[in-house]
Amino acid sequence: MKITPPDIWIKNHHDHLILFALEQIPDPKIAENLVHETFSAALKSGASFSNQSAQRKWLTAILKNKLTDHKMRTNTTLDITRRRS
């Protein structure tokens, strides 16, 4: 199985992934770290796609998982208002 070189992933998809991450996490440093983790996870998985659209969807799906993990670790998804009776 041929792996698409990471430098091509970065060139073709970095900006899209950063913008996607910034919609969820307003901190640019955290967003950049999560995108970096996304590329690392993609490289470790060994999967490849020749279709640019499929690559972007695949990388975005990995990033969504990274965002979910981050939010769970930091409890940023929990926005619960407790009312006392």
URBEL-V954268 format. One record per helix or strand. SS is the DSSP state (H for helix, E for strand). FROM is the first residue (numbers start at 1). LEN is the number of residues. If there is no record, write none. Layout:
SS,FROM,LEN
SS,FROM,LEN
This chain:
H,6,19
H,28,18
H,52,23
